[in-house]
Amino acid sequence: MGHPMRALFFLILLLRASAEPLFEALKADNGAGMGAGAILNALVIMIAAYCLLRQPVLLRRVVLPMWGPFLLAALVAAALAPEPLNALRLFLVQVSYCAVFATPLYLVRTQRDVKTCVHVILCSSLLPVAYALLELGMHGSLSSSDDFRIKSTFTHPNIFAFYLVLMVALILYVQKSLSADGRRARLVAAPMRATLWIYMASLLALLILTRTRSAWGACLLVFMGYGMFFQRRFLLYALAVPLLLLLDPGVRERLLDVASNKGSSGDTLNSYAWRVVLWQAGLEWMQGAHALFGYGLDSFKFYSPRFFPLEGQDSWDPHNVYVQLLFETGLAGLFSYAWLLTRLLRRLRHGMAADRPGSVILMSIVLAYMLTAYFDNMLYYLAFNWYFWFLAGSACAALRVQGRARLRAHAIAQGTAYAFAGAAAPAVGSAP
């Protein structure tokens, strides 16, 4: 890829986590916010298309087998949607997720390229974290009765929370991943390792202040995976920290709310029970004729006034990726999405031979993503998904680089052994 286009792609990824306030300001001033985001999406898709055209083997062997079924199901669902413009917009968002996954497959060819991708993702968090600290300082109070939830540069606290979990897991990956020759990777300089542990502590503190329970569970899952395979003290952290956090009234209230379910009306249901009522109502309303391809992309919110029994606003998002896909894209979309995530996990598992620590951490990130998809509208969260899929694509490319390096090293070792054996062996027919 040419240097200017490569630099543009990394610049977009570097700044996208901080760009939402700018888009909102543009939208408030002249309605151009959506246009700015659409231009950025188009740039990312065009860059990915350029990369795949330059190296079509990536398209045939990696991208299409993983993403093809899901994007095809989404395209069919977009054609069936009751609001075609909204459906097309959501379809192009999914295409952009594929684009940020595919681009690093072309870019990452050496360990130095892996470092660049990691640095871009980590550095993207600097402005959101600084903004979150400013937001916290301006709020000025965190009393037990305070319902304040920090959201930083994102449009909702949940999105910021999922982004923070991704950054925490990435720091663990940096600290534990192996280089191509099997030694501890130098994805960051040695003095930065201690700094990253301190930075991770600040990320965890901000994660608590998002008050996002599903993100807490996802972070706990990542820590437990890290503790079981590498550092057992993280299992202690995973058990002890939640108990300590229960001492905080705000955290305790958020957790105890899950257990409170006093009735069947919207005013007395906790957030999870309310979601269950929404999911059941939508799936029971579905007709068998729509089981295969659904009602159309982005149609759950459109039809929700017809089936949701509780009072409130006119329409509701599904708050569950799996229910959303079943309703909007049918079994075709749901199974193809499961295929996509399964293929990703399979690729990461195949990297165990080259980098077992990195592969385990990356697989825990995917499992955490699958957990949060059960509780939230993950398909809509563009900024977070860009970083998740960029990390996934970079990881797949890095594991491929490491595997090739190990094969080269093995071939060189074998060649050296054969050369040494040939030099040491006596010539045929010579005297003993």
Residue pairs with C-beta under 8 A, 6 or more apart in sequence:
1 9
1 47
1 50
1 51
1 54
1 106
1 107
5 47
5 50
6 107
8 43
8 47
9 44
9 47
9 103
9 107
10 116
10 120
12 40
12 43
12 44
13 100
13 120
13 121
13 124
13 386
13 387
13 390
14 120
14 123
14 124
15 124
15 127
16 40
16 124
16 383
16 386
16 387
17 124
17 125
17 127
17 128
17 153
17 154
17 163
17 383
17 387
18 124
18 127
18 128
18 131
18 153
19 40
19 153
19 383
20 153
20 154
20 155
20 383
21 153
22 36
23 33
23 34
23 36
23 37
24 33
24 155
25 33
26 32
26 33
26 35
26 36
27 33
27 34
37 382
38 89
38 92
41 92
41 93
41 96
41 382
44 96
44 99
44 100
44 103
44 386
45 92
45 95
45 96
45 99
47 99
47 103
48 98
48 99
48 100
48 102
48 103
49 99
51 58
51 102
51 103
51 105
51 106
51 107
52 58
52 59
52 63
52 102
52 106
54 106
55 106
58 102
58 105
58 106
59 102
62 102
62 105
62 396
63 98
63 101
63 102
63 105
65 343
66 339
66 340
66 343
66 344
67 98
67 101
67 102
67 340
69 336
69 339
69 340
70 94
70 333
70 336
70 337
70 339
70 340
71 91
71 94
71 95
71 98
72 336
73 293
73 329
73 330
73 332
73 333
73 336
73 337
74 90
74 91
74 94
74 297
74 329
74 333
75 91
76 293
76 329
76 332
77 87
77 293
77 294
77 296
77 297
77 328
77 329
77 330
77 333
78 84
78 87
78 88
78 90
78 91
78 296
78 297
79 296
80 293
80 294
80 295
80 296
80 297
80 299
81 87
81 295
81 296
81 297
81 298
81 299
81 328
82 295
82 296
82 299
82 302
82 303
83 298
83 299
83 302
86 298
87 296
87 297
87 298
87 299
89 298
90 297
90 298
90 379
90 380
91 297
93 379
93 380
93 382
94 379
96 382
96 386
97 385
97 386
97 389
98 389
100 386
100 389
100 390
100 393
101 389
101 390
101 392
101 393
102 393
103 390
103 393
104 117
104 390
104 393
104 394
104 397
105 393
105 396
105 397
107 113
107 117
107 397
108 114
108 117
108 394
108 397
108 398
108 400
108 401
109 397
109 401
110 401
111 179
111 180
111 185
111 398
111 401
113 397
113 401
114 185
114 187
114 394
114 397
114 398
114 401
115 186
115 187
115 188
117 390
117 391
117 394
117 398
118 170
118 173
118 174
118 187
118 188
118 394
119 188
121 167
121 170
121 387
121 390
121 391
121 394
122 167
122 170
122 171
122 174
124 387
125 163
125 167
125 203
127 153
128 152
128 153
128 154
128 160
128 163
129 152
129 202
129 203
129 206
131 152
131 153
132 150
132 151
132 152
132 160
132 206
132 209
133 206
135 150
135 151
135 152
136 150
136 209
139 148
139 150
141 148
142 148
142 209
142 250
144 249
144 250
144 253
146 250
147 211
148 209
149 157
149 209
149 210
149 211
149 212
150 157
150 160
150 206
150 209
150 210
151 157
151 159
151 160
151 210
152 160
152 206
153 160
154 160
154 163
154 383
154 384
157 210
157 211
157 212
158 210
158 212
158 214
158 215
158 376
158 381
159 381
159 383
159 384
160 206
160 210
161 207
161 210
161 212
161 214
161 215
161 216
162 212
162 215
162 218
162 372
162 376
162 378
162 381
162 384
163 383
163 384
163 387
164 203
164 204
164 206
164 207
164 210
164 215
165 207
165 215
165 218
165 219
165 222
165 368
165 372
166 365
166 384
166 387
166 388
166 391
167 200
167 203
168 200
168 203
168 204
168 207
168 219
168 222
169 222
169 361
169 364
169 365
169 368
170 391
171 196
171 197
171 199
171 200
171 203
172 200
172 222
172 226
172 361
173 358
173 361
173 362
173 365
174 185
174 187
174 188
174 193
174 196
175 193
175 196
175 197
176 226
176 230
176 357
176 358
176 361
177 185
177 187
177 355
177 357
177 358
177 361
178 184
178 185
178 354
178 355
178 356
178 357
178 358
178 402
179 185
179 186
179 402
180 354
180 401
180 402
180 404
180 405
180 406
181 405
181 406
181 409
182 406
185 358
188 196
204 219
207 215
207 216
207 219
208 216
208 245
208 248
208 251
211 250
211 251
211 254
213 254
213 255
213 258
214 371
214 372
214 374
214 375
214 376
215 372
216 242
217 371
217 372
218 368
218 369
218 371
218 372
219 368
220 238
220 242
221 364
221 367
221 368
221 371
222 361
222 364
222 365
222 368
223 234
223 235
223 237
223 238
224 234
224 235
224 238
225 360
225 361
225 363
225 364
225 367
226 234
226 360
226 361
226 364
227 233
227 234
227 235
227 236
227 237
227 238
228 235
229 356
229 357
229 360
230 357
230 360
245 251
246 252
246 255
257 270
257 271
258 270
258 271
258 272
259 270
260 270
261 268
261 269
261 270
261 273
262 268
262 269
263 269
264 277
265 310
265 311
266 274
266 310
266 311
266 312
269 277
269 310
272 375
274 310
275 319
275 320
275 375
277 308
277 309
277 310
278 304
278 308
278 310
278 316
278 318
278 319
279 318
279 319
279 320
279 323
281 307
281 308
281 309
282 300
282 303
282 304
282 307
282 308
282 318
282 323
282 327
283 323
283 326
283 327
284 307
285 303
285 306
285 307
286 295
286 326
286 327
290 330
291 330
291 331
292 330
292 331
292 332
293 329
293 330
293 332
293 333
294 325
294 326
294 327
294 328
294 329
294 330
294 332
294 333
295 303
295 327
295 328
296 328
297 328
297 329
298 328
299 327
299 328
300 316
300 317
300 318
300 323
300 324
300 327
300 328
301 315
301 316
301 317
301 318
302 315
304 315
304 316
305 314
305 315
308 316
317 377
317 380
318 324
318 327
318 377
319 375
319 376
319 377
320 373
320 374
320 375
320 376
321 337
321 373
321 374
321 376
321 377
321 378
321 379
322 334
322 373
322 374
324 377
324 379
325 333
325 334
325 337
325 379
326 333
326 334
329 336
341 366
341 369
341 370
344 366
344 392
344 396
345 363
345 366
345 367
347 396
347 399
348 359
348 362
348 363
348 366
348 395
348 396
348 399
349 359
349 363
350 399
351 358
351 359
351 362
351 395
351 396
351 399
351 402
351 403
352 359
352 360
353 403
353 406
354 399
354 402
354 403
354 405
354 406
355 398
355 399
355 402
358 395
358 398
358 399
359 399
362 391
362 392
362 395
365 388
365 391
366 392
369 378
369 388
372 378
378 384
378 385
379 385
426 432
